[in-house]
Amino acid sequence: MTTSTTDCFAIGDRLLSLDEALAAIPERVTPAVAVERVPLRAAAGRVLAADLIATVTHPAEDTSAMDGYAVRHSDLSPTEPVTLPVTARVAAGHPLGRPLASGEAARIFTGGVMPAGADTVIMQEDVTDTGDGRATLPAGVPLRRHVRAAGGDFRTGTTVMTAGRRLTPLDIALAAAAGHPFVPVCERVRIGVFSTGDEVFEPGAALPPGGLYDGNRYGLMALAEALGAEVTDLGHLPDDLDRITAALGGAADEHHLLLTSGGVSVGGEDHVRDAVEALGVLHFWRLAIKPGKPAALGQIRDAAFAGLPGNPVSALVTFLLIVRPLVQRLGGQTVTPPLRYPLPAGFHHTKAGHRREFLRAWIETGPEGPVLRTAASQDSAMVRSMSAAGGLVDVPEDHRAIEPGDLVDYLPFAEVMS
């Protein structure tokens, strides 16, 4: 990231829109990771660091797409069945080794290399075996029927994948087919996760009056790991400016990103913002979204910083909306907006303010098709409704009400959790 003591996004008390915040990420954050080569068995979920070029042609030769009979199309009739002697057998991995002469057919199986001279395959269900070493072939078969052309998938030198792609199991299959036992990938993003607050306790501990369990830290670590990051649990910090400053400063040199929850609002015990400004710079710290208003992006030396709200739903939603593209950017991954799906609302909702809202929702299938339902309470402290939901309804700033039947944008969690 670029070091600065002032920031073009330092905008005082104006709330930054989500679109402005997302635009700030590529402007203020540069990929921070090195490149390494890993075997294919270790490559799933990693980010491809360079274009992947095919070392072979696939398929290397014309092959059969069916179990059947390979013939010369010139030996077939457009109007009458033709009976030919079956003089050879071609299985996958066992080429015939000689041309197929005019007037003969070869029994061929899926993946078998087409013999020289053969240009058409007739599937076995359409052929009559006469029982005397011959086969009767139907009329009117098109030229090159059921033949997979050499190079039909890719040829040597073809770019089969571009840098910035997070590799899926399907990509691993393609890399192997293209001849790569190893692939260049970006180093995993190293993320250190803190939680803050005197009221926060480790799950299972005895809770004093006013105490609550630390769901944020565990949820955020799980989300970061789902993005392929290498996550360090840096524990819980009390509401103490000196201790927060020391902890953030001590962790900055070991991580690409420091992630906190709580302490970035304007309360008397919200010290994280002051600590970050003492150590580095804040690019922004308030967003015009609900839930998630007190969310911050900044920098401490070479480490990016993301400060999320203390309310659990706010922390999780801002991670999905802001931290996910930040991690992708840091890790060399191409950042693409998640897909949203227009679906009819099965609920009524009225907005009181002008912030962009994200409602916890799920899909129900009714007699007229899918419809969206929302949690009865959208309180940002109610984490159970986040777990029960399947995604978020995106309510733009200029919308004042949603009525049943209105088309709304639905953002499935599956789109933003990987």
N, C-alpha and C positions, 0 to 999 in steps of 0.2 A: 504494500500500500504506500501511497505517496505521503510523506511526512509534511505536516503543516501546522502552524499555530493558530491560523485563522481558517475559516471554512466558508465556502460559498453557500453551504446549506445551513449555516448558523443563522437562523431566521427569527430569533427571539421567541415570542409567545405564539406566533402563527403555527397552526397545526399543518403538518406536511401531509399531502394526500398520499395514498398508497402508491399511485403511479409515480409521483415525484420521488418517493422513497426507493422504489424499484429502479428508477432511472439513476439514482445516486450510486447504486452498487457498482455498475461497470465504470462509472466516472471516478469513484474513490477507491476501488478495490482492484488489485491486479492478481492474477494467478500466483500462488505462493509456493508451489510444490515442485519437487525435482521429478525426474523421469527414471524409471527402472524397467528392466525386462523381467517378465515372470512367465513361468510355464502356463500352458492353457488351463491346467487343472486349478491354478490359483488366480485366474484372470476374471472369473465371473464377478460382476459388481464393481470392477475397477473401471477407471476412465481411460480410454484409448488416447495415448499421447501423440501419435503420429498416424497419418493415413496408412491404411493397410493395403498393400498391393499384392495381387494374386501372383503366385510363382508358377502356377500351372494353368492349363486350359481345362474347363469343366463343362460338360464331359469332354474327355480328351479326343474321343472319336464319336461318330454317329453310333447311337445305341438304341436298343429296342425298349419301348415304353410299356410293352405288354408281353405276356406269354403267348406265343403264337408261331407264325411261320414267316420267315424272311424270303422275299422273292425279288426278281426283277420285274418292275412294273410293266415292262414291254411284253412280258410273258402272259399277262392277264388280258381278259376280254372285257370290253365295256358292256357286253350284252349277254354273254353266256358263261356259265361256270367252266373252269379249267381244271384238269387233273394233272398234277406233276409228281414226279418221283421225289421222295424226301431222302436226300443223300448225305445230310450232315446234321450234327447237333451242336448248338452254340449256347453255352451257359455263361453267366457273368463271371468274368475273370479267366475265361478260357476261349480266346479268339479262335476262329476257324483256321487261320494260317494259310488260306488259299482263297482265290476268288470264287464266287458262286457263278457257275456257268449258266448260260442261257438254257432254259428248259428244265431247271431243277429248283427245288425248294429246300430250305434248311429249317429244321426245328430250332426255335430260338426262345430264350427265356428273358424275363425282364432284366435289363442291365447288360445283356449280352451285346458285344460289339458287332455291328452290322458287317457281314462279309463284304469284301470288295465286289462291286457289281450289284449287290442287293440295295434296293432303295425304298422298299415298302414292307410293312409288317401287317399281317392279317391275324387278328386275335383268334385264339384257338376255338372260342365258342362259335365262330363263324365258318369253321373249316370242318369238313367231313373226312375222317380217317377211314380210308377204304379197306384197311386191314392187310394190304399186300405191299406195304412200303410206299404207298402213294397217298396223296391228299387232294381232295377236291376243293378248289378255292372259289369263292363267290365272284360274281360279275360286278363291275362298276366300282371297284375299290380305288379311292383317290391316291395319286402319287404321294409317297412319303408318309402315308398313314401310319401313325403310331411309331414314328422315328424321332428320337431326340437328337437334334443337330449338335455336332461338335461345337463347343463354345457357346451353346445356348444359354448357359448360366453365366459364365464369365470366361475371359481369355487371359492368358499371361500378360501381365502389365496393367490389368484393369484395377482401378481403385474400388475395392469391395466395401470398405468402411472408412469414414473420415474421422479425423482427430476430434476429440471432445465428446465422443459417444460413451455413455456408461454401458459396459458390456453385459448383455443378457445371455442366458444359456443358448439362445438361438444364434447369437453372434459368435459364441465359442464354436458352435458347429460350423459356421461359415469360415471362421479363421482356420480351423483345421482343414476344411475342404480346400482352402486356398493355399495350403502348404506351410502353415506357420506353427511350429511347435512352441514358440515363444512369441509374446507380443509386448510392445512398449506401452507402459501404462504410467499414469501420474501417481506419484506418491499419495498415500492416503492423507487427507486433511486431519491434522492433529487438533482436537478440540478439548479444551479444559472447561469443565462445568462446575460452577458454584451455585449454591442457593444462599439467600440472606434472610435475616429476620430473627429477632429474639423469640418470636412465637413459634418457630419452626423446630421440629424434633424428628429424630430418626424413626422410621416405622418400627413399631414394636416397643418403643420406650414408653415409660410411664408419662402420661400427659398431665401437666399442671393445668390449673384453670387458665383458659385463654390460649392454650397450646394447640397445635395441629401438626399432623404428620407431613413430612417433606415429599409430597407427590410430585412437585415440579421437577426437582433434580432428577428423579428416576425417569419420569416421562420424557424429559428433554434429552437425557442420555440415550434412551431407547430410540427416540426419533433420529438423533444424530448418527447412531450406529446403523439405522435403517438406510441412511444416505451413503453408507460405506465409509464413514469417518472412523478414525482411531480416537477413542474417547477416554479421557482421564477424569475420574471422579475426584474433584478437588474439595469435596465436602461442603460443609455449611459454615457460613460466616455470621457472627453476631452483628447487631446494628452499632458498629463502632468504626468511625472513619479511619483511624490509624490502622486498624487490623485489616480492613477492606483494602486500603491503599497498599499495604505491605503485601497482601496475598496476590492482588492483581499484578503488582510490579514484579513479584517473584516468579509468577507463572508465565509472563509475557514471552520470555525468550525461549520457552520450551514448546510453544503451541502456535499454530497458525491462527487460531480463533479462541477467544475467551468468551464464554457464554454465562450470563448470570440471570437469575430471576429475583425480582424485588429490588427495591432501593433506588429506582430511577424516576420516581414521581417527585412531588414537591412537599412531602411530609417532613416533619422535623427529624425523623429517623431515617430518611432516605438519603444514604451517604454514597451510593455507588456513582451517581453522576459526578459528585465533587471529586471522588477518587480518580475517575477517568480523566477529568479535566486537569487534575494535578499531574497526572502521569503522561498524558497525550492530548488527544483532541476528540471532541464529539462532533460528528457530522450532522446528526439530528437526534432529537430525543422525544418528540411528541408527534403522534400520527392521528389523522382525522379518520379513525376507524373505531368500530365498536364490535366486539371487545378488543382491547389492545392499545388504548390511547398512549400510555406511558411506555413507549418502546424506543430504544436508542441504538444508533450505530456509530462507532468511533474507532479509534486506533490507539494502541499503547505500544510504542516503539514499532517493531515489525509485525506485531500481532493485531489482527482485526478484533474488534470488540462488539458484541451484541448484548444489550441489556434489555431483558424482557420484563413484563409486569409481574407482580407477585400473585395476583389472582390466577388460579390454575388454568381456567379456560382461556383467559387473555394470554397467558404464557404459551400455551399450546397453539393457539390460533396464530399468534405473531411468529412463532417458529415456522409454521407451515407457509405463511405468506412472505416473510422477510428472510428468515435464517436459511431456509432451504435454498433459494437462489444465491444467497451469499456463500454457502458451502459449495455449491456447484461452481461458482465463479472462482473461489479460492483453489478448488481442486482441478481446474482446467477443463471442466465439463461445459459443453454448450448449454446455455441457459435458455430454455424455451418456456413460455407461459403454459401452465397446466390447462388441460381441456376442460371446458365448461359445457354443460348440457342443458338446453332449454327444456324445462318440464313444467307441467301445470301445477300451480299451488293448490294444496288441499287445506289451506289455512288462511286466517286473516291476520294481518300485521300492520300496525300503525307506527310510523317513526316520529319521535318527538323532536329530534335534532337534525343536523345537516351532515353528520358523519356517515361514511359508508359502513354498512352493517353486514355482519356475517352471522347467519342464524344456523344453529345446529338443527340438522334435518335428516330424514331418511326417506327412502322410496317405499311406497306401498303399491301393490297391484290391485286395482279395483276392476269393476265390470267394464269400465271405459278405458282401461289401460293404466299405466303408471301415474302416480300422483305423489306429491311431496307432502310429508307431515313434519311438523316442527315440535321441539320439546316445549312442554307447557311453560317452563321457566327458562329464560335466556340469561339468568343471573350468571355473571362471570366467575362466581365461586363454586358453581354447581358442576363438579367434574364428572359426576355420574352421567349426566346428559351428554357429555362429550363422548364418553365411552359407548353409549347406546346409539349415537348418531352414525350415519353412513357418510356424511359430508356436510358441506356448508352451502347455504343459500346466500348468494352475493346480491345485496340490496344497494344499488348505486346511491350516491349522495343526493341526487335530485328526485328520488322516489319518496313519496310521503306515505303511501299505503299499498298493501298487497291484498287483493281479494281472491277468494277461491276461483280457480280457473285461469287466473293470470299466468302467463308464461314467465318463469323466473330462471335465472342462471344457477345451475347446481354444480358444485365443485366436489366430486367424490374424493374422500380421503385417499383412495387408491392412487389418485393422480398426484398427490403431494407428499406421500409417505415413502417414496423411493426415488 
